[in-house]
Structure formats: structure tokens, C-alpha cells
Amino acid sequence: MQVSSTPIPTSGADATTVLKVRPSEVAFGRFSVQVVHGPDQGAVQAADAPEISIGTAAGNHLVLTDPSVSRHHCVITATPKGYLLRDLDSTNGITLAGFRVGTAYLTPGATFGVGQTLLRFDHLPEEVREPLGDAVLSGRVLGQSTAMRRLFAMIPRIAASDATVLVEGETGSGKGLLAEVLHQQSPRAAGPFVVIDCGAIPPTLIEAELFGHVRGAFTGAQQARAGAFEAARGGTVLLDEIGELRLDLQPKLLRALEERSIRRIGSLDPVPLDLRIIAATNRDLRQEVNRGTFRSDLFYRLNVVRLRVPPLRERREDIPLLVAHYYRQFADRADPPAELVERLVHHDWPGNVRELRSAVERAVLTGDPAIGEHGGAAPREGGEEEPALRPDDLDLSFRQAKERTVARWERAYVKALIRANGGNLSHAARAGRMDRNHLRELLRRHGVTASES
């Protein structure tokens, strides 16, 4: 049995000064990992960044030769709560104090096992410092938290290069917006910014969308068409949700990235590429490599520069700023009520910024700041749906009352439609005889979740 162990860090200097924030920089205590038993006994790796990765693959910080260790076995990350050890869905897991754990906070001198190897964690006396950006707005990405200011500090130098970037983050956290900022601040800003959603395009069409096709290449190809890579010439391609890309298409993408050229479907003529690649995913691709659903060679090719967009629950100080920004958009530049801000700050927002935006829009539209467990509209007593007409609707103009009523009806309809189709977006769109993208937008607007499969 695998358990997730998350001990509370002990009190004292080592546990309370992992991350220290100063006006222009953040500092974290440097740490090291040493092999005390196993084939690589004596090997040691000290952290020069907030994270150390451990495994047998060459891309890790501490590379082990123990055959019972997975390619990407685990990571240790300096967090505000302490040094977090996290298993990457490895085959043999992590053992700590005789138990198999998924996550655990480490204290200095702690030992843990990976495969047949025993490792020791130590806190070093020196600090590693990173600059913080000054802006609360970088392009369309908002944030005043330490986590976002760390990102803002990195954006200028990363944008100035042509390196491939892998952007990680939960659904709705703003990965696409960050990719757009990187493009806008890059030397390619005058070129196109082309987005390919690898999770939304039907598997039978993804190759044609990426590489294009010639006339007659397949049934329905009545004329030649350039793919995303050609269309983005001189600019940037964002491969959104790259973790959803079919395994049989991954070698073709890898070949295109390595050779910097593609071939349209049905053609043998190479087309040179002049573009930058940014990939985004809501998965940890290291775990997908361990599971065999993502090619390790493609991961290494994409993982040149890795950026992580933190979820909203890890940067609650950004919530008032985001609420004010969205409220002014939807309420003709009015400031949000203090009650609304107070209620929204105390939710975890599993749907992140996208869900928060929907909640603010709904509050403006309905005039009701009440929110439910995850920021959605609070259910009425007994779990009943809201009535079509409220008594206070008569205090509004006809247009305002109609908009409020339509919004309530839309939300009730899409919730029932998704529920009736087992949470599956594609099935629900077909049942409702509506375009899948339109349904997705309605779900986003009303804070309803569904499976993309």
C-alpha cells in the first residue's frame, strides 16, 4: 500500500527559514543529497536551484546507476513550508522510516530510500538567492506574490533567447498567457503566435494540423493547406497540453524539432522551420515518462527551459488583485465589493484563475457574491436549483433581469447536460447538438467542470 506522508516541519531555524523574501529577491537555504548506501555510494549533489531531481536519466541533478531506481524517481523542492520530497510515480517508490510515502517534508539528517539506494538529506549553511521582478503585470499575466514575481524576473532573459520552453501548471493557471507574454517580449514578437491544443484536436487531424498536407493527401483534402509550423514562420508555436499528444505522433514531432524541418502529409519535400517552440502541460511529464505515455527523448528536447506557473492556492495574495481586475472588466470599471473579495480569497480554486474569473463574472451578472465550495454559485437549501425568477429581479430593468435569468438557466442547463453524459464534454456536446468549443466556453463561464476525453 502506498500512502502520502506529509509530516509537519519541526520548529526551529532549519524549518522556518527555507524561503526568505526581501524587497528585490528571494533566498532559500541550500541543501544537499548524498548517497550513503547503494551502487553510487559517496555521490553527492548540492542544490543551486529550489529543486533537485533524482533518477537514472541523464537529465536529473543526481544521476544514479541503481537499476531499481526509475528514470525520474523523485524531486526535493524548497517550499515556504519546508523541503518537500515528492515521488514521481516511480516503480519502486520512496521509503521513509520504514513506510512507503508519496510526499513528505524532510528535516536535516533525514534518510530515505529509492530502490536499493539510501540517501541522506542535509541543510547547508549558505543561501541561494534569486531576483524578484518589480511589476505586478507582465503582459496579460497578473501577480504580486513572490511566486509570480520570480517568474516575472525570469521572463525577459528567457524571452530574449530562442530556447524551447516547457511551461507546467494546473488547468486554468495561465500557462497560455505566460507563453503569449514570452512571445510578445521576444525578438519574434512581430511574427505570428500560433496555438495548437493537442488535447482538443481529434487524433485523426492532429498530424495535419501540425504539419499541413498537400492536395489529395487523404479523403477530403481538396486543396493544399499549411500546418501550424508553417503558419508560425518567423514567430512562435505554442503546443498546448503537449502531454495529451498521441504516443505514435511523438516521434514525428521530435524529428521536426531535431531537424528543424517538416514534411506535409502526402509530400516528400522538406519545409524548413523558422520558429520558436513553447510547450505547455498540466501534467508532470517526468511522471508520464515513467508511465510510458510520453517519450523520454521528446521530453528532454522540450525541457530546455522549464517554467512552473503556481496554482492560485499557492499565491492567495494575488486573489484581491485578480478579483479587482476582472470586476472592473465586467462592471464598467467599478471596484469590487469588499464582501466579494473577502469570500473569494478563502477558497482553494481548483480551477485556478479561469475559475476565479468565471466566479467574478457571475457575481457581476447576478449581483450575488455568494459562492459555493469551490467558488461556484452556492446551492440553495435542499440542493434545489434556483427559481427562474427572484423577487428582487423586479427591482432591475427588463434587460438586467433577463440577463440574470438567462445566466441562471444556462448554468442549470449545462450542469444537467454534463451530469447526464457522465461528465464527458464530447458526449454532452453531441447530446445538446451544439459545437464543442461553444459548450466549453459555457462551462468556463459558469464554472462547471467536465472531462475533455
N, C-alpha and C positions, 0 to 999 in steps of 0.2 A: 504494500500500500504506500502511495506517495502522499505526503502531507506538505502543506505550505506553512513553514515555521517562520514567524516574524517576531522574534524577541524584541522587547523594548530596550533601546540602548541604555547602558548604565550611565549614571550621573558622573560628572567629572569632566576635566578638560578635554579628554580624548573624545567624549561622546557629544559634547556641546559646542565644539568649535570646528566641526567638519567644514562648514561653509561660513565664511565671514564676508559680509558685504560692506564695502566702503563706497563713498560717493562715485568714484570713477572705476572701481574694479571689484572683483570678487576673488577671494582666496580660499583654497581648500587645503587641508592637511595632506601632505604627500604620504603615500602608503606603498607597501611592497608585498609581494607574494613570493615565497621561497619553497622549493621542493625539498621536503625533509625525508621523504621515502618514496622510492619508485625508480624507474629506469633513468630518470633525469635528475637524480638526487644532487643537490647543490646548486641547481639552476635558480636564478632569482630575477625578478623583474620589478623595477620601481616605476610608479606612475608619474607620467609627465602631463597627464590629462585627467579629467574626472573619472575616467573609466579604464579598466584593464580587462581585456578579453583573454580567455584561456581555452585552448583546444589544440588539436593536432594539425589544423590547417595553417598554411604559411602566413595568412593574414592576421593571425592573432598576435597580441602583445607577448604573451607567454606561450611559446610553442612546445608542446610535449610530444614524446615519441611513444608513450604508453598506448598499445593497441586497444585497450579497453576505454580509452577516452575518445569522445566524439570530436568531429572536426571543429565544431563550435560548441564547446561544452558549457561554459558559464561566463558570467561577467561580474565584476565588482565595481560599483558606482558610488562615488561620494555624493550624498544627498543631504538636504537640511536635517534629516532625522538620524543620519549616521551612514556607515558604509554598508551598502546593500549588496548581498550576494544573491544572484539570480540564475537559476538553471535555464538553459536554452533548449529545453525539450530533448536533452541528451539521452542516449540509450541507457546508460547505467546510472545516471543521476548524480546527486551530491549527497554525501553523508556527513552529518554534523552531530557529534555527541551520541553516536550510535543510531541516529534516526536519518531516514531519507527525507530531505527537505526540498521545497521548490524555491522559497526565498527565505532569507534570514539576515538580520543585521549582525555584523561582525564586530567584536571588540579586540583590541590589540593582544596578540599572542594566541588567538583562536586558531585551531587547526581543523581542516575539513578534507574530506576525501573526494576525489574524482577518479572513477575507475579504480585502478590498483595504485594510484598515486596519492600521497598525503601532502597537503600544502599548509603552510603557516602564513597567516596574515599579520602584518605589523604596521603600526603607525609611525611614520618618520617625523623627525622634529621640524624639518623645513616645510615651507609652503610653496604651492604653485599658484601664481596669480594670473588672472585673465581680465582684460579690459571690459568695461561695460559701455554700451552705446548711450548717448545722451537723449536721443529722440524718443518720444512716445509714439511716433508714427513713422513707419518706414514703408513708403508706397501706400498700399491699402491695408497693411498689417498694423494693428494697434496693439500697444502694450507698454506698461510702465513697470512691470515686475522685473526682478533680477533675471529670471529665466529668459524673458523676451529681450531684455537689454543685452544679454550675452549674445543672442542671435543677431541683434542689430549691429553689434560691434564686428561680427564676422562677415556680414553681408558685403560691405564694399570690396574687400580684398578677394572674396570668393567670386563675386560678380565680375570683377576685372579680369579674371582668368577665363580660360575656355575649358576648364576641367569638368568632367562629368560629375554631377551632384546627385546623391541619393537622399531624398527628404522622407523622413519617417515621422509618423504621428497617427493618432487615432482618427477615426472618421469624424469629419466636421471641425478639425482643429485648425484648419487654414493652410494646409500643405500647398494647395494650388495657388493661393495668394502669395505665399512666400516664393514659389517658383516664378510667379509673374514679376515680383519685385527684383529677383535676381536677373531676369531678362531685361527689365527696364533700366537697371543700373549697369548693364554690361555694354561693351563695345558693339554688341549686336542689337541694341535697342531699336534701331531704325528698321530692322528686319522683322519678319512675322513671328508671332508666338502661337504655335500650333499645339493643341491639346488633344491627345488620344486617350480615351478612357478604356483601358484594357478590360475592365470589368463590365462595361455596358455594351460593347460591340459584340454582336453574335460571333461565336467562334469561327463560323464559316466565312466571315467577312473581314476578320482582323488582319489577315495577311495582305489582302487587297488594300485595306485602309492604311497600312504601314508603308507598303512598297509600291502600290499602284498596279495597273495592269494595262495590257495592250488590247486593241480591239479583237474580239473573238477568243479571248483567253479562256472564257468559260461562258456558260449559258447566261444570257442577259448582258454580257459585256459588248454592247453595241458600239461603243466608242472608247478610245484610249482615255485613261484617267491617271493623273499623278497622285501618288500616295502622300502621306503626311511628311515623310522625309524630304521628298522633292518640294512640296509646298512650303516647307520651312527653310528653304535655301537662303543662307545669309542670316538666319535667325535662330530660334530655339524650339525644340520639340520637348513637350512635357509628356512623358509616358506615365499617365496617372494610373494608380492601382496596378503597378507592374507585377505585384505578387499574384494577380489573377491570370496572368498570361499563360496560355496552354504550354505544357511541357514540350510538345513537339514543335512549337514555334520558337522556343527559346534559342536553339542553335542558330536559326536564321537571323534572329536579332543580334546574337553575339557576333556572327560573321559580318554583319553590316557594320557593327561598331568597330570591329578589328580592322576591316578592310577599308572603312570609310567610303563604302560604295554599296549600292543596292541594284537589284535587277527586278524590273517589273514582272509580274506574273505573265508568262507566255513569251518572254523575251530573254535573249542571252546577252544583250548589250548592257554592260555595266553603266550605272549612272553615279558619278562622283558626288559625295556628300560634302556640303559646307554648312555645318550647323553645330549647335551645342545640344547635348542631351541632358535633360533633368528627369529623373525617375522619382515617383512618389509612391508610397505604400503605407497601408495601415497595419501591415504585418511586420514582424521581425524576420527579415529574410534569412538570418542565420538559423533560426528555428526551421524555416521552410527547407533550407539545405539539409538539415539533419533528418527531416521527414521524407526527403527525396522528392519534394514537389517543386523545387527550384534548383536549377543547375548552379553548382558552386563556381564554375568558370564565369558564368554571366554575372553572378553576384560580385565577384572580385572586379569585374570590368566596370560595373556600375558604382561600386563602393570606393570611388576615388576620394571624394569628399562626402562626408556623412553629416547631415543636419537632422536634429530631432526637434519637432515642434511639440512643446509640452501640452498635455491636456489642460482644460480650464480649471479642473480641481487642484492642479499644482500651481496655479497662478491666480488665486482668488482676488488679489489686489488689482487685477485687470478688469474685473467684472463691472465695477462702477463706471470705468472709462468706456467700456463697450456698450453698456446699457445707455449711457448718455448719448453716445454716437448714434446708435440705432434709433433711439427715441426721437432725436432731432430729425432724423431722416423721415420717419413715419408720421411725426406730429408737427410738421411745418416749423422746425427749429425750436420747438418748445423743450424746456428742461423736464426730465422725468420726475415724477413724484418720489419723495423720499421713501414712502412706504414700499413702492415698487422696487427700488434699488435695494432696500433692506431685505426684502423677501428673496430676491434673485441671488443675492450674494451668498446665501446659506444653502444653496443647492449644489450637488456634485456635477450636474450637467454631463451625463454620459454621452450625449450628442454634441458636446462641446460648443464652440462658437456658433455653429449653424443652428443648434437647438436653442441657444440663448436668443439669437436674432429672431427666430420664429416666436418665442415667448414674448419678446418686446413688441413685435408687430401685432400679435394677438391682443396684448394689453391695450395698445393704442386703438385698435379696431373696435374692441368690445367695451372699452372703458373699465375693464375689470382686471385689477392687478393680481387677483387670486391665482395661485399656481399649485399644481399637484406635486406628487412625489418627486418627479424628475423635471419639473418646470413646466409641464403641460397644464392645460386648464383643469382646475380642481373639479373632481366629480361631485355631483350632488348627493345628498344623503340617500342611502339605499342603492347607490350606484346607478341611478336613473339618468338618462340623457336630459340635457337642458330643454325646456319647453321652447316651442317655436317663437313665442312672444313673451317678453318680460314686461312687468308693469312699468318699469322706467323707460321702456322703449318709446312710450307715448310722449316722453319729455324731449325726445330727439326730433330732428327734421325727418321727413319721409326718406330722404336719401341715406341719412346716417342710420336710421333704424333698419332699412333694407340691407345695407352693407353688413350690419351686425348680425342680422338674422341669417343672411346667406352664408356668412362665415361659420356660424354655428351649425347650419345644415351641412356645409361642405365637410367640416370636421367629423360630424357624426357619420356622414356617408362613407368617407374614405376609411375611417376606423372600422366600420362594419364590413366594408368591401375587403379590406386586408384580413380581418379576422375570419371572414367566410372562406378565404382562399389560403388559409394556413400560414399567413404572413408572407406569402410569395408575391413579389412585385409583378413578375411577368404574368402569372396566372390571374392576378387581380386586374391587370390592365386589359387582358383579353375578355374577362368576365364583364367588365364595365364598358367594353367596346370603346376604349379611349387610348390615346397614344401613351406609351410607357413613360416618355420624358415628361408629359403633362402630369401624369399621376405622380411621378417622383417629385415634381415641383409642388403639387398639392400636399403631399406628405411632408415635405420640408417646411412648407408654410405653416402647417398645423401641428408640427412636432410629433408626427406619427412615424414609427419605425417599421421597416419591412426588410425581408431578405432579398438581396439582388440576384439570387440564383435562379 
